Amino acid sequence: MPMPSPCRPPTSTDMQFELPVRVYYEDTDAGGVVYHAQYAAYMERARTDFLRALNLSQRDLREQFGVLFVVRAMQLDFHAPAVLDDALQVSAELSELRKVQLVFTQQVRRAEQVLVAATVRVATVNASTFKPAAIPAAMIPILKGALRPCP
C-alpha cells in the first residue's frame, strides 16, 4: 500500500483549528510564567478538540474502533513566555497521515506572536493491548480531508 501524501491540494474550505485558552494562576510557576509542561496540556486539548470537530471523539475511538491515540514523541521549541491572564490561541494541524501514526504541527500564540511551536507524533494503539495498530479504514477519509494543504 503506498504511503499517503504528507499534504493535499488546497481547497476553499481549508481552516486551521484553533482553541482559545486563558492562562490561570494554576498554570504558572513561581516566576509567574506558564510552567513549561502546561503547554503540552494546552496542545493535548487542541488535538482532542480538533478530532472532536471531525466527529472523532476519544471515547468513540475506543468504543467503536478499539483504538487509542497516544503521544509517541513531542518536539517543543519555546520562543517566549505566556503569563497570568494572557489570552492564547492553540492551533492543531494534521501535517502527516501514516498507517499507524498522525503527525501534528502545533503552535501556542498570543495574538500573532508564536510562544511555542511543536511537532507531535501520535501513534495508534490497540485499546486492550497498547500495541501498535493501524488507523481504522473508516477514519482514513476523514483524516485525509483534514490534512494540512500543500504550500
C-alpha positions as CSV (number, residue, x, y, z in Angstrom):
1,M,0.0,0.0,0.0
2,P,1.5,3.4,-1.0
3,M,2.3,5.9,1.7
4,P,-0.3,8.7,1.8
5,S,0.8,12.1,0.7
6,P,2.0,14.3,3.6
7,C,-0.3,17.1,2.4
8,R,-3.1,17.6,-0.1
9,P,-4.1,20.2,-2.6
10,P,-5.7,23.3,-1.0
11,T,-9.5,23.8,-1.1
12,S,-11.8,26.7,-0.5
13,T,-12.9,25.3,2.9
14,D,-9.4,24.9,4.5
15,M,-9.3,26.2,8.0
16,Q,-6.7,25.7,10.7
17,F,-8.1,24.5,14.0
18,E,-7.6,26.9,17.0
19,L,-8.6,26.6,20.6
20,P,-8.7,29.7,22.8
21,V,-7.1,29.3,26.2
22,R,-6.9,31.7,29.1
23,V,-3.9,31.5,31.4
24,Y,-4.9,30.9,35.0
25,Y,-2.9,31.2,38.2
26,E,-2.7,27.4,38.4
27,D,-0.9,27.3,35.0
28,T,2.0,29.4,36.2
29,D,5.2,28.7,38.1
30,A,6.9,30.6,40.9
31,G,8.3,33.0,38.4
32,G,4.8,34.0,37.2
33,V,5.1,32.4,33.8
34,V,3.3,29.4,32.4
35,Y,5.0,26.3,33.6
36,H,6.7,24.5,30.6
37,A,4.6,21.3,30.9
38,Q,1.4,23.2,30.8
39,Y,1.9,24.0,27.1
40,A,1.8,20.2,26.4
41,A,-1.6,20.1,28.2
42,Y,-2.9,23.0,26.1
43,M,-1.8,21.2,23.0
44,E,-3.5,18.0,24.1
45,R,-6.7,19.9,24.5
46,A,-6.4,21.4,21.0
47,R,-5.6,18.0,19.4
48,T,-8.6,16.4,21.2
49,D,-10.9,19.2,20.1
50,F,-9.5,19.0,16.6
51,L,-10.5,15.3,16.4
52,R,-13.9,16.1,18.1
53,A,-14.5,18.7,15.3
54,L,-14.1,15.8,12.8
55,N,-16.6,13.7,14.9
56,L,-13.8,11.5,16.1
57,S,-14.0,11.7,19.9
58,Q,-11.5,9.9,22.1
59,R,-14.4,7.9,23.6
60,D,-15.6,6.8,20.1
61,L,-12.1,5.8,19.1
62,R,-12.0,3.4,22.0
63,E,-15.6,2.1,21.9
64,Q,-16.3,2.0,18.1
65,F,-12.8,1.2,16.8
66,G,-11.0,-0.3,19.7
67,V,-8.0,2.0,19.3
68,L,-6.4,4.9,21.2
69,F,-4.2,7.7,20.0
70,V,-1.1,8.1,22.3
71,V,1.7,10.6,22.1
72,R,4.8,8.9,20.8
73,A,7.1,11.9,20.6
74,M,7.0,15.7,21.0
75,Q,9.4,18.4,19.9
76,L,8.7,21.7,21.5
77,D,10.5,25.0,20.8
78,F,10.0,27.7,23.3
79,H,10.2,31.3,21.9
80,A,8.6,33.5,24.6
81,P,6.7,33.0,27.8
82,A,2.9,33.4,28.5
83,V,1.9,35.0,31.8
84,L,-1.1,35.1,34.0
85,D,-4.4,36.2,32.3
86,D,-2.9,36.0,28.8
87,A,-5.5,35.1,26.1
88,L,-3.8,32.4,23.9
89,Q,-4.7,30.6,20.7
90,V,-3.5,26.9,20.5
91,S,-3.5,25.6,16.9
92,A,-3.6,22.0,15.7
93,E,-2.9,21.0,12.1
94,L,-2.7,17.4,10.9
95,S,0.5,17.5,8.8
96,E,1.1,13.8,8.1
97,L,-1.0,10.7,8.0
98,R,0.7,7.3,8.1
99,K,-0.5,3.8,8.6
100,V,-0.3,3.8,12.4
101,Q,0.7,7.4,13.1
102,L,-0.5,11.0,12.9
103,V,1.8,14.0,12.9
104,F,0.5,17.3,14.2
105,T,2.0,20.7,13.8
106,Q,1.0,23.0,16.7
107,Q,1.6,26.5,18.0
108,V,0.7,28.4,21.1
109,R,0.3,32.1,20.2
110,R,-0.5,35.4,22.0
111,A,-2.1,37.4,19.2
112,E,0.3,37.0,16.3
113,Q,3.3,36.2,18.5
114,V,4.4,32.5,18.5
115,L,5.2,31.5,22.0
116,V,5.7,27.7,21.5
117,A,5.9,25.7,18.3
118,A,5.7,21.9,18.3
119,T,5.7,18.8,16.3
120,V,3.7,16.0,17.9
121,R,3.8,12.3,16.7
122,V,0.7,10.4,17.8
123,A,0.6,6.6,17.5
124,T,-2.5,4.4,17.1
125,V,-2.6,1.5,19.6
126,N,-5.0,-1.3,20.3
127,A,-7.1,-0.2,23.3
128,S,-6.7,-3.5,25.1
129,T,-3.0,-4.4,24.4
130,F,-1.5,-1.0,23.8
131,K,0.4,-2.5,20.9
132,P,0.6,-0.5,17.6
133,A,-2.5,-0.8,15.4
134,A,-3.4,0.5,12.0
135,I,-5.7,3.6,11.9
136,P,-9.1,2.1,11.2
137,A,-10.1,2.2,7.5
138,A,-13.3,4.2,8.3
139,M,-11.3,7.0,9.7
140,I,-8.8,7.4,6.8
141,P,-11.1,9.5,4.5
142,I,-12.0,11.8,7.4
143,L,-8.3,12.3,8.4
144,K,-7.2,12.7,4.7
145,G,-9.7,15.5,4.4
146,A,-8.2,17.2,7.4
147,L,-4.6,17.1,6.3
148,R,-2.8,20.4,6.0
149,P,-2.8,21.6,2.4
150,C,0.4,21.7,0.4
151,P,2.0,25.1,0.3
